[in-house]
């Protein structure tokens, strides 16, 4: 909705990419949130983050209802939100790993993603309809209430019990410097078997794949498919439907070789993007986005499972913080795409991104083939 508002008010694809990029300004400090979560508990940190979302959403609501909402106001609020929001997925992943045994982690993460994906479907469809009928102010009344409900529900959850080893580790390391804690998490994330490859795939996907199914969708809906905010909702929901299908499929699957799935799903995602940027018919584009969403879900869940299986319990928050830090590739990809679209056009930019992603993914698979392909590799453990 905010992306559509910026497109209508300014008509600038560059400002649209700036808005989308501001949502990820906090990726570089994500390991700090991970460290805080390791210290105070991931549940408490998630609750505090949701109270912050409530306050920021209520601010947008008040500005819209009073008639003072402007592109600059939105940019400032989104930038503040962007300091916090990128860490959310990582902290949730760490909390899930605290709760679930390792052998059930694939199903658990997949099932957790189904709630996220179904919410995106409902949000894309209902949000677009409410925006068209009631305006952005009344939509944000609902959004602020939903965030407040999420914060209260998070506080209703019982704190996970830390393992004895993790508790002793925290007791022995009271008072270490912030820099030392962050370095420990980064070094651990970079040296685990398969973890480096998973981080590189996540960075690559955010740099070259997500821009076209995320921040650029308002531009694609208005200028490529010549539709309104309802059409944008359909496009967003199509990608989310595919993601939901992928999450459900993985949650029901047993004995999946996760690292091999990471390679295959990521390559399939880029193949779908190569097709999508050439399409000009809404129904066919929606079908293509469903397939891309399936591949995306399997790819990103695989990367998360590899990281969570390998990470030490007391470092999970910091490891997932490093995982969130690589999302910084998304604002870089968005800003570059906005400039390239003005220079060489949408189709050429999309083809360039998807082809570069395909080549880079094959290079990653070859370079780390010993960690990703053998059946006996830790990353492929069932």
N, C-alpha and C positions, 0 to 999 in steps of 0.2 A: 504493500500500500504506500509506503513512503517513497519507494522507487517510482511508482506511478505518479505520485504527487509532484516529485521533482521533474519528471519528464513533461508533465502537463504545464507546470509553472515556468520551466526554463527552456524546454525543447532541446536540451544539450545532452548528448550521449556521454560527453566527457564528464559533466557534473554528475551524471548517473553513476559512472564508474568511480568517481571520487566518493560519493555517498556510500556505495557498496564497500569501497576500500576502508572507509572510516570504521566500519563494523569490526575490523580486524586489527586495529592499531595496538590492541593489547596482547597480540600473539607473542611478542618478544619478551613480555613479562609473565607469560603463562607458567614457566617453571617456578616463579615466586609463589603463585597461587597454589601450585602443586606442593611446594614445601610447607606453606601455611596449612594446607589440608592434612599433610602428614603429621603436623604438630597438634592442631586443635581438633582434628577429626573432619573427615570429608562431609559428613552429614551436616555439621554445624556451618561449614563454609558454604555449602550449597544453599542452606536456608538464608544466610546473610546475603548471598548473591541475588536470591529471588526477591528479597525485600528491596534491594537496590533497583531491580527491574521494575518493581511496582511503583517506586517513587518517580523514576524517569518516565514511565508510561503515563502516570498521572499528570506529569508536567506537560507532555504532548497533548493530553486530553484537555487540560485547562486552557492551553494556548489556542487549540482548535475551537473550543466552544466559545471562547471570548473573541474570536476573530483575529487573533494576533499571530497565528501560525504562518511562518515564512520559511523559504528554503534555508536561510542562514540559521534560524532557530533549530531546524531539523538537523542540520549538519553538526551543530554544537552538541545537541543531545545524543545523537548517534555516535559521535566521537567519544563521549563519556561512557555510553553503553559499550562501545567497542573496547574499552580498557578492561572490562569485566567478562563480557560474553564469550570470547574465544576460549576461555579456560573451562567453561561449563561442561562441555562434552568430556574433556579429560578427567575432571574431578568426578563426574558421574561414573566413568569407566573404572576409576580407582575404587570408588565406593562399591561398585558391583563385584570387583575382584576381592574385596574384603569379605563379602557376604557368601559368595559362591565357591565351592570346591573347584580345583583346576580342571578336573575331567568334565565338568558341566559348564565350563566357561563359554564354549562356542554357542550352545543353546541359550545360555543366559543373556549374553550380549546380543544375540540375534533377537531374542524375545523383547529385550529392552528397546531395541531399535524399532520394533513393530509399533510400540506406543508413540515413539517420536514420529515415525512415518505417517501413521494414521492421523496424528494431530496436524501434521503439515497438510494432509489432504483436506481435512475439515477446515483448517484455517484458510487455505487458498480459495476454497469454494465459498464458504460462508463469509469470509472477510471481503472478498470481491463484491459479493451481492450486497452486503450491508453498506460497504463503501459507496456503491452506486446509489442506494436508496436513502441512507441516513447521513452520509458524510463521514469524514475521518474522525470528527470529535466524538460522536456516539460509538463508533467502532472502538475507540480507545478507552471508553468507559468499560466495555467488556474485557478488553485486553488487560487493563489494570486490575480488574477483579480476578481474572484468571491467574495472574502472577501472584496476587495476594493469597489466593487459595493454594497455589503450589507451595508457597513459603510455609503456610500453616501445616499442610500435609507433610512436608519434609520434617518439621519439628515433631510430628507425631510418630516418626520412625524411631525405633530403638537404636541406640548407638551400637555399631558393630564392636564385638569384643576383639581387642588386639591380641595377637599371638604372644606367647611368653617371650620368644626371641625378639620380636619387634619392640615389646615393652622394655626389655633390657637394653636394646640398642638406643632407644630414646633416652633412657635414664643415664646411660654412660656418656651421652653426647649432649648433655645440657650445656647451652651456651656457646656452641660453635658459631663461627661467623657465618653470615648470610652467604658470602662468597664461597665458603668451603662447602656448605650444604648444596648450593646450586651446582658447583663443580662435580660433587659426588654423583648427583642425579644425572647430569649430562654425560659424564664418563661411563656410568653404568648403562645408560640407554644406548650409547654409541658402540659398546663393546660386546653386548650380549649376542649369542648366535641368532642370526636372522633379523635382529632388531635394527641394525643399520640399514639393511635393505628395505624393511618396512617403513622406516622414517623417510628414506629417499623416494619411495613410491608415493607416500602421503604428500611430500613436498611437490613432486611432479604433478600429481592430480590436482592439487590446489593451484598450481601455476598455470596449467594448460587445459584442464578439463572443466573444473567447477565454474570458471567465469561465464561459460556459455549456458550453463543450466542453473545459474544463480543470479549474479548481479546484473547480467546483460539481458535477462528475460523481459523486463519492461520495454527495452528498446526493440527486441525481437518482435514482441507482441504488437507494438504500435507501428513500427516502420517497415517490418518485413511481412507480417501477416495482416497488417492494417485492421487490427481489432481493438476492442476497448479493454477496460479493467476486468470485465468478466472473462474475456478470452485469455487474458494474462493468468487469471485464476485457473482456467482449464489447463494451460501449459504447465503451470507450477504443480497442479494436482497430478498431472500425468506422470511427471518425474517422481513425485512422492508415491504414487500407486506402484510404479515399478520398484522403488526402493522397499516398499512394504512387502511386495511379493518376494523379493530377494531375501528379506529378513525372515519371513515366515518359512521359506524353503530351507534356509540354513538352520533355523531353530528346530525343524523336524528331521534334519539330516543327521546321520550318525557316521562316524569314521571318516570324516572329510579330511583330506590332506590339505591343510590350510594354506601352506606356502605355495603349493601348486595352484590352488584356487586363486590366490592373490595374483599370480602371473596371468592366468587365463582370463579372469574377470576384468582386470585392468586393460588388457589388450582388446577385449570385446567392447569395453566402454568407449575407447578411442575409435574403434571401427564404427560404432553407432553415431558418434559425433561427426565423423567424416560425412555420413549420410545426412544427418540432421541439418547441417549448415547449407546444404544444397536444396532443401525442401521448401516449397512455397504454398503447400496445402495444409490447412490446420489439422484435419483428421489424421493424415499420414504422419505429420510432425508429432502429434500427440502419441501415436503408436510407437514412433521411434524413441520418444522420450521415456515411454514405459520400459522399453528394452534397455535403454541407457541407465535408467534407474535401477533395474535389476542388477546389472553389472556393477554399478557404483556401490550398491549396498554390499554385495559379496566382496568386493575389493576392500572397502574401508573396514568392514567387520573383520576380515582376515588380518589386516594390518593391526587392528586393535587386539585381537586374540594373541597374535605373535608377541606383542609387547607385554601384555598382561601375564601370559604364561611364563615368560622369561624373567620378568622383573622381580626383585626381592620385595617381600611384603612391605617393609618399612620404607621403600623407595618408590612405591607405585604412583603416588601423587606426583612426585618429581619427574618420573619417567613419562607419565601422561602429560605433564606440563611441557616437556620437551616435544612430545607428539603435537601438542597444540601450537607450539612455537613455529613448527614448519608450515602452519596455515598462513604464515606471512607471505608465502608464495601466491596466495589468492589476491591480496591487494596489488601486488606487483603485476600479476597477470591481467587483472582488471584494468589498471591504469595504462598498461602497454596496449591492451586490446582497444581501449577507447581511442587512443591516438592512431593506431593502425587502421581502425575502421574508417576514420576520417581520411586517411591517406590512400589505402588500397581497396577499401570496401569490406563489407561484412563477410561475404563468402570466402574471399581470399584469406582474410584474417582467420576465420574458423578452420579452413583447410590447413593453413600453416600451423596453427596450434595443435590440431589433432594429429597431423603427420609428425610433428616434432615429438609429441607425446608417445606415439607408437614407437618411434626409433629409440627414444630414451628408455622406454620401458623394456624393450628387447635388450638394450645394453645393460640395464640393471640385472635382468634375468641371467644374462651370460656372465657378468662379473661376479655375482653372488650365487652361481648355480650350485656350488657345494653346500650352501646353507638353505637353498630354496627348493631344489629339485629331488635329491635322493629321498627315497621312502623312509630311510632310517634317520634323516636329519631331524634335530629337535623341533624345528619349526613345522614339521609335518607329522608330529606325534598325534595320535588319536586319543 
